[in-house]
Amino acid sequence: MSLLYCPAGQVPPMLRSPLTTAICRPMDRYFEFASNHVLLTVGLVLSFFMLLFSELQRKARNLTSVEPQDVVKLINADALVVDVRSAEAYAKGHIVNARNIPFDEFDAQASKLDGMKKQAIVAVCDAGSAANRAVDRLQKAGIEKVYALRGGMTAWSEAGLPVVGGKKLKKKR
């Protein structure tokens, strides 16, 4: 079977069939789908632009998030871990030698980190969002090597890495 080239979707009357219409007018099919499924099309377009916006925003702010294994390497290279969770969450379990500066008090207590502008700092929270905001504030304060733990303490625990403090739940038999 040879394919027909049909300029501007013009199919000779004797060759009109569903197959030739599908071959000769693919863009018409997309527009037909979009007009029949408006909500789905709008949702797809909005999702695309939201994803694009969040990626561009992350790159523009130069946010650097790292995996738990990379945090271990940074800690071994003498990085400071700043836990931005509440004092209660910190007491339940935190990364070894992490400093607790709750995000609610972050602006007031961030001055404690002024002497560490050359040292790498890793911000940690429950899931990663507060840590990203802390990284943004530390970068604005002039600290260069700032990272956020991607996935927060949830990812740290799921990776099976050590946590200090807190009680481990015993498995029921």
Buried (B, 14 or more C-beta within 10 A) or exposed (E): EEEEEBEEEEBEEEEEEEEBBEBBBEEEEEEEEBEEEEEEBEEEEEEEEEEEEEEEEEEEEEBBBBBBEBBBEBBEEEBBBBBBBBEEBBEBBBBEEBBBBBBEEBEEBBEEBEEBEEBBBBBBBBEBEBBBBBBBBBBEBEBEBBBBBBBBBEBBBEEEBEBEEEEEEEEEE
